[in-house]
Amino acid sequence: MAMRLVRNFVLLAVLALAAHATAGADKHPNPKPGRCGVAGQQCGAPILASCCPGLVCVPASTRAFCEK
């Protein structure tokens, strides 16, 4: 029972992160103008840099990372 709750929580977190990465990432200005997230760098939160052009923010577990 407890494992099911944990699994469901992780799934909801990943879905929320994916929704933010696809819908809200463009609404937040890059916190560090002139800098962007390179491949493998964490992304998806308003305090993190957006991915560089050509990369997308891909959810993985409870975090998201810039990938091609």
Secondary structure, DSSP 8 states (H G I E B T S, - for coil): -HHHHHHHHHHHHHHHHHHIIIIIGGGS--SSTT--B-TT-EE-STTS--B-TT-EEEEETTEEEEE-
